Amino acid sequence: MSSQQPNKTIGDRQRNAAATQRLLDIMRALRHPESGCPWDVEQNFASIAPYTIEEAYEVADVIQRQAWDELPGELGDLLLQVVFHARMAQEQGWFDFADVADAISDKMEKRHPHVFAGASVADAEHQTEIWEAQKQAERRAKGMHSVLDDVPVGLAELSRGLKLQKRAATVGFDWPDAAAVDAKITEELDELQAARDSGEKDKIQDELGDVFFVLTNLSRKLGIDPAAAMRQANAKFERRFKMMEQLADDLGSALDKLTLEQQETLWQAAKGMEND
């Protein structure tokens, strides 16, 4: 077994290198100004960025659905986005795919001294502390002074709120536990009601945002990713609503022809079918 392992490792490396080079060659061909694909040629960083975000969400969706046979394809779509950005940068003479790979490899080795430099780490929590300290040092080296600096504004808002809260927690600005957040939720809901009573839309939006923010805090304290919880809720609603449509069709009616009370009956039936 041990004598075969080195050959297997070499084989894997050769296959990985060949597959990577093939993808790089395909992207170079697609971006060729004369013989390439017109759509690919006209793209730039700004036009591609939304696709990059979309592909990341599609990876998350496959994982949420546990559709493991779809995961290689979706990861490939996401990898293509990295290759696309790297190719456009290479055309500008800024950097290439190898620079991207080297940059993340250097970062991983630096942030994992217990794996690559003989350092010792007590547990995962200790490693997280070290990770955050290293990132803070990197931010200071870039002239950033706030722990909230470089939290991307382009993140989905639930994810950005979570990241802001985690950063603030690194300097002790945090609730002690989930129970401590409960009172804050009640307070924010009361403030939202007061804003609704005022009828001022700006105030309502502001207070509603506070409710979302504190619920994100609660999810963090419960060890749950709020975006993942929302994806699960969306999937559940979609699944049950489609069941309602099917049940209405079985009754010979369209959903929009039923009263709200009849729709609620179908909703409860759909819930019951899931729980059977």
N, C-alpha and C positions, 0 to 999 in steps of 0.2 A: 504493500500500500504506500509506504513512505517513498519507495523508489519511483513510483509513478507520479507522485504529487508534483515534483519539479517540472516534469514534462507537461502535465496538465496546466500548471501555472504559465509556462511559456506559451502553450497553445492558446490559453485564454487571452494573454497579452497580445499575441499576434492577431487573434480574431477581433479584439477590441480596437487595436490600432487600425486594422483594415476597415472595420465598420465606420470608425470615426473619419478616416480619410475619405471613404466613399461619400459620406454625408457632406464633408467639406467640398469635395469635388462637385457634387450636385449643386450646392449653393453657389459655387463660383460660376457654374454653367448657367444657372438661372439668372444670375446678376450680370452676365456678359452683355455689354451695351449694344452689341450688334446681333448676336445669335440667341440671346437669352429670352426669358419670358417677359413680355411687355409689362405685365402687372408687377412682377418682382423687381424689375429694373426701376420702376418709378417710385418705389417705396422709399421711405426715410425713417429715421428713428421715431419721429412723432407719429407717423402713420402706423408703424408696426407695434408701438407700445400697447395699444388697446388689445391687440391680438395676443400679446404676451400675457397680459392679465387674464384674458378669457381662457387661454390654455391652462393656466395655473388652476383656475376654478374648475375646469373640466377634469383635471387630475383629482382634485378634491372630491368632485361629484362621484367619480368612479370608485374612489376609496370609500366614500359614504355608502354607496350601493354594494360594496364588496364585489364588484364585477371585475375580478382579478384577470380574467381573460382579455379585458379591454385595456388594462393598465399599461402594457407595453406600448400600445399604439398612442395612448394619451401622453405618456412620458416622452415618446418620440416627438409628438407635436410640440411639447414644451421645449425639448432639446433643440428642435429646429429654430425656435425663437432665439435661443442663445447664439446659435450658429449664424442666424440672419443678422443679428446685431453686430456680431464679431466681424462678419464679412463686410458690412457697411463701414465699420471702423477701419478695417484693413484697407479698403479703397481710399479712405481719407488719409492713410498713413499714420493713424493714431496707435493702433494695437491690432493684434490678431487673436484667433481662437486659442493659440498656445499661451498667449499672455493672460487670457481669461482663466485658463486651467491652472497656470502657474500661480496666479494671484490667489485663487481660492485654496490651492494646495498649501501655499506659504501661510495663509491665514489659519488653516486648520492645524497645521503643525505648531504654529506659535501659540494657538489657544488650547492646545492639548499637550502640554509639556509632560504630563503623566504618562502619555502614550509614546511620545517621540523623543523626550529629552530626559527620561529617568526620574522625573519629579513624582511625588506621591500625592494622591488625592484621597481624602477620607471616604467620601460618598458623592452621590449625584448632586446633593445640595451644595456641598463644598465646591464642586466643579462649576456649578452655576454662579456662585459668588466670584470665583476666579475669572470666569468668562466675562461677567459684567465689569469687573475691575479692569480687565484688559481692554474691553471696548471703551470704557471711560478714559483710559490712558490714551487710546488711539484718537478719541474725540478731542482731547486736550492738545495732542500733537498737531491736530488740524486747526487749532485755534478756536475750538468750540468750548464753551464754559458751562452751559446748562446741561443737566442730565437729560433734558428733553430735546436737545439739539439732534438733528439728523433723523428724527422719527419721520418717515416719509409722508408727505401730505397726500400722496397718491394712493395710499392704502385705503381699502374699504373702511368706512367710518367706524364700524364695530371693532375691526381689527386694530385701527389706529387708536381708538379709545383704550383698548386693552393694553396696547404697547405703552401708551403714555402713563397709564396707571402702574404698570410694572416698573417703568423707569423711576417714577416718583417713589415707589416702595423701596427702591434700593438705598434711599437716603432716609428711610424711616417714616415717610409721609404715607401712612396706610392705616386702614382699619385693622384692629387686632384679630378679628375673625368674622365669619359670615353673619353671626348673630348681631354684631355691632352695626352691620349694614341695614338690617331690617328697619330700625327706627328711622334711618335716613330715607329709606324708600317711602315710608309713611309721610315723612315731612315733605318730600318732593311731590308726592301725589296730592297733598293738601295745597301746595303752592300751585300745582297745575290746575286744580279746581278753581282756585282764586283767580288765576289768569283767565280761565274759561268764563268765569262770571263777569270779568271785566270786558270780555268781548274783543280785546285787543290781540290781533293775530300775532304780532311780533312777540308779545309776552307769552302767548300760548306756545309758540314755537320754541322760545327760549326755555320755558319750564318743561316742555315735552322732551327737549334735548337732555335736560338734567335727569329726567326719569330714565331715559335710555342709558345715560352715562352711569348712573348708580346701579342699574340692573347689570350693566357690564361688570361693575365692581363686584356685585354679588356673585356673578358667574365665575369670576376669577377666584374668589374666596372658596367657592364650591369645587374648584378644580375643573371647571367646564369651560371650554372655548365658546364664547357667545356666538361667534359666527357659525360654528359647527352645530350649536343648539338651534340657531335660526334655520340653517339648512335642513336640519331634521324636521323642524316644525313645518317648513315649506313643503318638504317631501310628503309629510303626513297629510297636510291639507290637500295637496294635489291628488294623492292617492284616494282619499275619502271622497273628494268632490267628483272624481271620475267614476267612483262607485255609485254616487248619487245619480249621475247622468245615466249610467247603465240601468239602475233600478227604475228611473223614470221611463226610460225607453221600454223596459220590460212591462211597464204598466200602460204602454201605448201613448205616452205623453212626452212632450219636451219639458225640460226642467223649467224653462221660463214661462210655461203655461200653468205652473203650479203656484199655489199660494205660499206665503212664507211659512205658514204652519205646516203645510204638506212637505215643503222642502226640509223643514226641521225634522220631520218624521223620517224622511229618507236619510238625513244626516246621522240620526241616531241609529238607524238600521245599518248604515255603512260602518259606523263605529263598532256595532255589535258583531258584524261579520268579521272584522279584524280581530276581535277578542275571542272568537270561537276557536 
